[in-house]
Amino acid sequence: MKVLRPFLFAVVLAAGFIYFTSGTRWSLGRWASPGGATGPLFTDAASAASGFSADEQNNIDIYKSARDATVNITSVVYRRDWFFQVYPEEGSGSGFLIKSTGEILTNSHVVSGSSQLTVTLADKKVYKARVLGVDRRSDLALIKIDSDAKLPALTLGNSEGLVVGQKVLAIGNPFGLEGTLTTGIVSSLNRSIQDQSGTRLEGMIQTDAAINPGNSGGPLLDSHGNVIGINTAIYGSQGSIGIGFAMPINRAKAMLQEMESTGRVARPALGISVVFISGDLADMLRLPSSGGLLVQSVEGGSAAEAAGLRGPSRQVIVGGFTEVGIGGDLIVAIEGEPVTGPGSLQTALDSKRVGDLLRMTLFRNGRNQQVQVKLTEATKEF
C-alpha cells in the first residue's frame, strides 16, 4: 500500500490538470467547445420528430388513418351460477368500421350469445349495436351502430396475394387498452387451427404482430393501410408469444357479398371431410407423391354425395398412431389448380356461392378423372 499511494496521487493530479487545461468542458446535458459555443447533448422532441425513419413514419401514418375507424366492442351475456341465479358476464373485443353508415366487422365469438352489445369509438362516443349477420364457420360477424354523423371507415384490401415476410400492423384493444398498435410480419399462410369451440378455421394468416385477448375482431393492415385480415386467435390462452392468427379479409368480403345479394349469410358446402397427404405418407398409401386431399367421409344428402364422391373403404394406422381412412377419392386439383395444402378446398369455397359448380380432379382407381359438384347451402355449423 505504501508503494501505491504516491502513484495514485500522481494519477489524480494528472487527471485534474488535463480537465482544467482542456478546451472541452462537459456539463449535464450540454457540451462546451474550445471556442465556447454550446449545444444540446440530448436530442429534443422537435428534432426527434423530424428524424423518423421511413418505416416509422409509415407506422405513424397508418395508425393515424386507421385508429379512428377501430372500435371497442363490449358484450353482455347472461349466465347461471351453481345456485341457478342469473348473472351478467361482460366480455370485450375489437372491430372496425367498413362503411360511414356504421357497419362494423368483427369476430363472431366477440358477439356470440350477447344480450347487449355496446360499441365505443375512438372519440369515446358510445353506441348500442345490433347484429346483422354471423358466419360462425369463419368466425365472422357484421354488426351496426346508428349515428347521425358520417363515420370513418377502413378500406378492405386483398388477402389473396399475401407474401410471407411482408409487414403487417394490428390495431385493437388488448386487455382493454384502447387503440393499441403492434407491428410484425406475415409469418405463414394457409394455417389450419381449431378454436375453443372446436370449429376448424382454415386458411388463416399467421403473424408475429402481438395479438392478445381483446384484440379479437380488430384489423390486420398492410403497409398501405388496407385491411388484409381480421385478428382472430392466439396460440395459447395467456397472451402473445409471437404466434397469432387472422382470418383473411377475402373470407369476410365473400360474406358481405352474400348478405348484400340475399340479405343473409348462406355459405356453400361440399359435405365432405378430408385430410391432406403428400410425400412419404402418400407413397406408403400407394397414392401420387404430389399428394392431395384424401376424402375421409361423405355426408348423406350432401352435394358431394350427389356428385358421386367416394369415402374410405377401410381404416389403417400410419406411423403407429395416426388413423387414416383409405380407399376413397383423392382430390388432386380444384378449379384447375393443384392442391398444395389443407386450406386449398376452403380457399376455393370462399370464392363460390350456393348453386355454383366446383370443378375437381380426383385420383380414383389409379387414374385421374374430372367431376363437377353443384354446391348446396350448409345446413349445420362445423
LINDA-V158563 format. One record per residue. RES is the residue in three letters. SS is DSSP state (@ for helix, = for strand, . for the rest). Layout:
# LINDA-V158563
RES	SS
RES	SS
This chain:
# LINDA-V158563
MET	.
LYS	@
VAL	@
LEU	@
ARG	@
PRO	@
PHE	@
LEU	@
PHE	@
ALA	@
VAL	@
VAL	@
LEU	@
ALA	@
ALA	@
GLY	@
PHE	@
ILE	@
TYR	@
PHE	@
THR	@
SER	.
GLY	.
THR	.
ARG	=
TRP	=
SER	=
LEU	.
GLY	.
ARG	=
TRP	=
ALA	=
SER	.
PRO	.
GLY	.
GLY	.
ALA	.
THR	=
GLY	=
PRO	=
LEU	.
PHE	.
THR	.
ASP	.
ALA	@
ALA	@
SER	@
ALA	@
ALA	@
SER	.
GLY	.
PHE	.
SER	.
ALA	@
ASP	@
GLU	@
GLN	@
ASN	@
ASN	@
ILE	@
ASP	@
ILE	@
TYR	@
LYS	@
SER	@
ALA	@
ARG	@
ASP	@
ALA	@
THR	=
VAL	=
ASN	=
ILE	=
THR	=
SER	=
VAL	=
VAL	=
TYR	=
ARG	=
ARG	=
ASP	.
TRP	.
PHE	.
PHE	.
GLN	.
VAL	=
TYR	=
PRO	=
GLU	=
GLU	=
GLY	=
SER	=
GLY	=
SER	=
GLY	=
PHE	=
LEU	=
ILE	.
LYS	.
SER	.
THR	.
GLY	.
GLU	=
ILE	=
LEU	=
THR	=
ASN	.
SER	@
HIS	@
VAL	@
VAL	@
SER	.
GLY	.
SER	.
SER	.
GLN	=
LEU	=
THR	=
VAL	=
THR	=
LEU	.
ALA	.
ASP	.
LYS	.
LYS	.
VAL	=
TYR	=
LYS	=
ALA	=
ARG	=
VAL	=
LEU	=
GLY	=
VAL	=
ASP	=
ARG	@
ARG	@
SER	@
ASP	.
LEU	=
ALA	=
LEU	=
ILE	=
LYS	=
ILE	=
ASP	.
SER	.
ASP	.
ALA	.
LYS	.
LEU	.
PRO	.
ALA	.
LEU	.
THR	.
LEU	=
GLY	.
ASN	.
SER	.
GLU	.
GLY	.
LEU	.
VAL	.
VAL	.
GLY	.
GLN	.
LYS	=
VAL	=
LEU	=
ALA	=
ILE	=
GLY	=
ASN	.
PRO	@
PHE	@
GLY	@
LEU	.
GLU	.
GLY	.
THR	=
LEU	=
THR	=
THR	=
GLY	=
ILE	=
VAL	=
SER	=
SER	=
LEU	=
ASN	=
ARG	=
SER	=
ILE	=
GLN	=
ASP	.
GLN	.
SER	.
GLY	.
THR	.
ARG	=
LEU	=
GLU	=
GLY	=
MET	=
ILE	=
GLN	=
THR	=
ASP	.
ALA	.
ALA	.
ILE	.
ASN	.
PRO	.
GLY	.
ASN	.
SER	.
GLY	.
GLY	.
PRO	=
LEU	=
LEU	=
ASP	.
SER	.
HIS	.
GLY	.
ASN	.
VAL	=
ILE	=
GLY	=
ILE	=
ASN	=
THR	=
ALA	=
ILE	=
TYR	.
GLY	.
SER	.
GLN	.
GLY	.
SER	.
ILE	.
GLY	.
ILE	.
GLY	=
PHE	=
ALA	=
MET	=
PRO	=
ILE	@
ASN	@
ARG	@
ALA	@
LYS	@
ALA	@
MET	@
LEU	@
GLN	@
GLU	@
MET	@
GLU	@
SER	@
THR	@
GLY	.
ARG	.
VAL	.
ALA	.
ARG	.
PRO	=
ALA	=
LEU	.
GLY	.
ILE	=
SER	=
VAL	=
VAL	=
PHE	=
ILE	=
SER	.
GLY	@
ASP	@
LEU	@
ALA	@
ASP	@
MET	@
LEU	.
ARG	.
LEU	.
PRO	.
SER	.
SER	.
GLY	.
GLY	=
LEU	=
LEU	=
VAL	=
GLN	=
SER	=
VAL	=
GLU	.
GLY	.
GLY	.
SER	.
ALA	@
ALA	@
GLU	@
ALA	@
ALA	.
GLY	.
LEU	.
ARG	.
GLY	.
PRO	.
SER	.
ARG	=
GLN	=
VAL	=
ILE	=
VAL	=
GLY	.
GLY	.
PHE	.
THR	=
GLU	=
VAL	=
GLY	=
ILE	=
GLY	.
GLY	.
ASP	.
LEU	=
ILE	=
VAL	=
ALA	=
ILE	=
GLU	.
GLY	.
GLU	=
PRO	=
VAL	.
THR	.
GLY	.
PRO	.
GLY	.
SER	@
LEU	@
GLN	@
THR	@
ALA	@
LEU	@
ASP	@
SER	.
LYS	.
ARG	.
VAL	.
GLY	.
ASP	.
LEU	=
LEU	=
ARG	=
MET	=
THR	=
LEU	=
PHE	=
ARG	=
ASN	.
GLY	.
ARG	=
ASN	=
GLN	=
GLN	=
VAL	=
GLN	=
VAL	=
LYS	=
LEU	.
THR	=
GLU	=
ALA	.
THR	.
LYS	.
GLU	.
PHE	.
